[in-house]
Amino acid sequence: MLKGGMHRILGTMSGTSLDGVDAAVLMTDGVEIGGFGETAFRPFSDDERDVLRAALGTWPGSPLAEAAGEVVELAHAQLCAGFLGIDLMGFHGQTLAHEPGGRGTHQAGSGQVLAQALGWPVVSDFRSADVRLGGQGAPLAPFYHHALARFIGATDPLVFLNLGGVANVTWVDPGIPKPEHACLAFDCGPGNAPMDDAMRARSGARRDEGGALAARGNPDTGLLEAFSQHEFFRRIPPKSLDRAAPAPDVRGLSDADALATLAAATATGVALAFEHFPRPPAQMLVCGGGRHNKTLMAMIAAGSDCPVSPVEAAGLDGDMIEAQAFAYLAARVARGLPTSAPSTTGVAAPVGGGELNAP
């Protein structure tokens, strides 16, 4: 167990976009944020990405899943070996399958292997306990978003929007001290994954840099209208999606119109999320890779009922918030504090997920 006081905790994240591994040091006691440390990124090679993509949808015991686990472990070990003075590490792993209410959730990579390789304790498997108790197992960053809102001195409710492979939102009231009573969080629709997949299929490019291609296209209003009627958007949160989130079928559109339509679909999911917030937020702060897509950000701002800014406007690092979140959650696991709650994942009661692996 972690003693009181601030500790240097390393958090890692490899998300559904399959771009690579983020790592970030956070000074925290699992309640307050004491400061931010070093960060690093290790991209997956094309071959590694192919292994991971082939394993999507697989479960433990599958040869494809085992191969993916080896890729994830190697990438994390190589990246994290460059950090010094680490007290604890939070390792999310790579989500291959996520079926709350069904088979459960599966993140590739072993926390025990990394603890042995790196020589410090590692918290892993953050989602399974939540799913076992009836939760969605996602999103898990909300308690950290609450800590961030208090760290930046916010007083009114605000929303954190994460634009990763899937888009998710956290509505936070920083005036309420305990995160389990102060957050509403849910996946709100597709994020970057459909746009990235379309670019890869059509041109071999990894992404639509800056939204340049989408900016030249016109969204298909008929496809978007049908997309907005998907039952997921009417479902009461908390709710979650995997990488195969609903998205318009753009195969019949030109490249520019396809990317514009997919960007508009992400913005539509964000706009529909406002129907579920307990009170109107004073602002929306955006993190994740999608905030670099200028076309997408303009669409989100046009459809939102509050100012929309990248989190850098509040002095935060939007590329590393999810990695920092798993450092924060690791501290909470080590101190026996909850990491999710009914209002963030739909779990029956506040629960502390995660398995502590000693070296």
Long-range contacts (C-beta under 8 A, 24 or more apart in sequence): 1-334, 1-335, 1-336, 2-29, 2-30, 2-87, 2-88, 2-331, 2-334, 2-335, 4-29, 5-29, 6-34, 6-35, 7-87, 7-88, 7-331, 8-37, 8-85, 8-86, 8-87, 9-86, 9-87, 9-88, 9-89, 9-90, 9-327, 9-328, 9-330, 9-331, 10-80, 10-83, 10-86, 10-88, 10-89, 10-90, 10-327, 11-89, 11-90, 11-323, 11-324, 11-325, 11-326, 11-327, 11-328, 11-329, 11-330, 12-76, 12-79, 12-80, 12-89, 12-90, 12-91, 12-92, 12-323, 12-326, 13-92, 13-322, 13-323, 13-325, 13-326, 14-44, 14-72, 14-75, 14-76, 14-92, 14-93, 14-94, 15-164, 15-165, 15-288, 15-322, 16-95, 16-164, 16-165, 16-166, 16-191, 16-193, 16-242, 16-243, 17-164, 17-165, 17-191, 17-192, 17-193, 17-196, 17-289, 18-44, 18-49, 18-52, 18-53, 18-94, 18-165, 19-43, 19-44, 19-206, 19-289, 20-44, 20-75, 21-72, 21-75, 21-76, 21-79, 22-319, 22-320, 22-322, 22-323, 23-76, 23-79, 23-80, 23-83, 23-323, 24-317, 24-320, 24-323, 24-324, 24-327, 25-83, 25-86, 25-327, 26-324, 26-327, 26-328, 28-147, 28-327, 28-328, 28-331, 29-331, 29-335, 30-328, 30-331, 30-332, 30-334, 30-335, 30-337, 31-147, 31-337, 32-147, 32-150, 32-151, 33-147, 33-148, 33-151, 33-328, 36-317, 36-324, 38-83, 39-317, 39-319, 39-320, 39-323, 40-79, 40-82, 40-83, 41-79, 41-319, 42-75, 42-78, 42-79, 44-71, 44-75, 48-75, 52-94, 52-96, 52-108, 55-96, 55-108, 56-96, 56-97, 56-243, 57-96, 57-97, 58-96, 58-97, 58-106, 59-96, 59-97, 59-103, 59-106, 60-106, 65-96, 65-106, 65-108, 68-94, 68-96, 68-108, 69-108, 69-109, 69-110, 71-108, 72-108, 72-109, 73-109, 73-110, 73-113, 73-114, 73-117, 76-109, 76-114, 77-114, 77-117, 77-118, 80-114, 80-118, 81-117, 81-118, 86-118, 86-120, 87-120, 88-120, 88-121, 88-122, 88-123, 88-327, 88-330, 88-331, 88-334, 89-114, 89-115, 89-118, 89-120, 89-121, 89-122, 89-123, 89-327, 89-330, 90-122, 90-123, 90-126, 90-326, 90-327, 90-328, 90-329, 90-330, 90-331, 90-333, 90-354, 91-122, 91-123, 91-124, 91-326, 92-124, 92-126, 92-322, 92-326, 93-124, 93-125, 95-242, 95-243, 97-242, 98-127, 98-137, 98-138, 98-240, 98-242, 99-242, 100-131, 100-135, 100-136, 100-137, 100-138, 100-240, 104-128, 104-131, 104-132, 105-131, 105-137, 111-355, 111-357, 112-357, 114-357, 115-357, 115-358, 115-359, 116-359, 118-359, 119-359, 120-359, 121-334, 121-356, 121-357, 121-358, 121-359, 122-356, 122-357, 122-359, 123-329, 123-330, 123-333, 123-334, 123-354, 123-355, 123-356, 123-357, 124-354, 124-355, 124-357, 125-353, 125-354, 125-355, 126-326, 126-329, 126-333, 126-339, 126-353, 126-354, 127-353, 128-353, 129-351, 129-352, 129-353, 129-354, 130-339, 130-340, 130-345, 130-347, 130-351, 130-353, 133-347, 133-348, 133-349, 133-351, 134-346, 134-347, 134-348, 135-238, 135-340, 135-345, 135-346, 135-347, 135-348, 135-351, 136-238, 136-239, 136-240, 136-345, 136-346, 136-347, 137-240, 137-345, 138-168, 138-187, 138-240, 138-345, 139-168, 139-170, 139-185, 139-186, 139-187, 139-240, 139-344, 139-345, 140-325, 140-326, 140-329, 140-339, 140-340, 140-344, 140-345, 140-353, 141-168, 141-170, 141-185, 141-321, 141-322, 141-325, 142-170, 142-172, 142-179, 142-183, 142-185, 142-340, 142-344, 143-179, 143-180, 143-183, 143-328, 143-329, 143-332, 143-338, 143-339, 143-340, 143-344, 144-321, 144-324, 144-325, 144-328, 144-329, 145-170, 145-172, 145-183, 145-185, 145-325, 146-170, 146-172, 146-174, 146-179, 146-182, 146-183, 147-179, 147-328, 148-316, 148-321, 149-174, 150-174, 152-314, 152-315, 152-316, 154-282, 156-281, 156-282, 157-277, 157-278, 157-279, 157-280, 157-281, 157-282, 158-281, 158-282, 158-283, 158-284, 158-285, 159-277, 159-281, 159-283, 159-284, 159-285, 159-306, 160-284, 160-285, 160-286, 160-287, 160-311, 160-321, 161-188, 161-270, 161-284, 161-285, 161-286, 161-287, 161-288, 161-300, 161-308, 162-191, 162-286, 162-287, 162-288, 162-321, 162-322, 163-191, 163-192, 163-266, 163-286, 163-287, 163-288, 163-289, 163-290, 163-291, 163-293, 163-296, 164-191, 164-192, 164-288, 164-289, 164-290, 164-322, 165-191, 165-192, 165-193, 165-196, 165-243, 166-190, 166-191, 166-193, 166-241, 166-242, 166-243, 166-245, 167-191, 167-266, 167-269, 167-270, 167-290, 168-240, 169-270, 169-273, 170-344, 171-277, 171-278, 171-281, 173-278, 173-279, 179-341, 180-338, 180-341, 180-343, 180-344, 180-350, 181-341, 181-343, 183-341, 183-343, 183-344, 184-237, 184-238, 184-276, 184-277, 184-278, 184-343, 184-344, 185-237, 185-238, 185-343, 185-344, 185-345, 186-237, 186-238, 186-239, 186-240, 186-273, 186-276, 187-239, 187-240, 187-241, 187-245, 188-269, 188-270, 188-272, 188-273, 189-232, 189-233, 189-241, 189-245, 189-246, 189-265, 189-266, 189-268, 189-269, 189-270, 189-272, 189-273, 190-241, 190-245, 190-246, 190-247, 190-262, 190-265, 190-266, 190-269, 191-245, 191-266, 191-288, 191-290, 192-266, 192-288, 192-289, 192-290, 192-293, 193-243, 193-245, 194-245, 194-247, 194-262, 194-265, 194-266, 195-259, 195-262, 195-263, 195-266, 195-293, 195-296, 198-250, 198-255, 198-258, 198-259, 198-262, 199-259, 202-255, 202-258, 203-255, 207-289, 208-259, 208-263, 208-293, 208-295, 210-292, 210-293, 210-294, 210-295, 211-259, 211-263, 211-293, 211-294, 211-295, 211-296, 211-297, 212-295, 213-255, 213-256, 213-259, 214-256, 214-259, 214-260, 214-262, 214-263, 214-293, 214-295, 214-296, 215-260, 215-294, 215-295, 216-256, 216-260, 217-253, 217-254, 217-255, 217-256, 217-257, 217-258, 217-259, 217-260, 217-261, 218-256, 218-257, 218-260, 219-257, 219-260, 219-261, 219-263, 219-264, 220-248, 220-250, 220-253, 220-257, 220-261, 223-248, 223-249, 223-250, 223-261, 224-248, 224-261, 224-264, 224-265, 224-268, 227-265, 227-268, 228-268, 228-272, 233-269, 233-272, 236-276, 237-276, 237-346, 238-342, 238-343, 238-344, 238-345, 238-346, 239-346, 240-345, 260-295, 263-293, 263-295, 263-296, 263-299, 264-299, 266-290, 266-296, 266-299, 266-300, 267-296, 267-299, 267-300, 267-302, 267-303, 268-303, 270-300, 270-303, 270-304, 271-300, 271-303, 271-304, 274-304, 274-305, 280-305, 280-306, 281-306, 282-306, 282-307, 283-307, 283-308, 283-309, 284-308, 284-309, 285-309, 285-310, 285-311, 285-313, 285-314, 285-316, 286-310, 286-311, 286-318, 287-311, 287-316, 287-318, 287-319, 287-321, 287-322, 288-318, 288-321, 288-322, 289-319, 291-318, 329-353, 329-354, 330-354
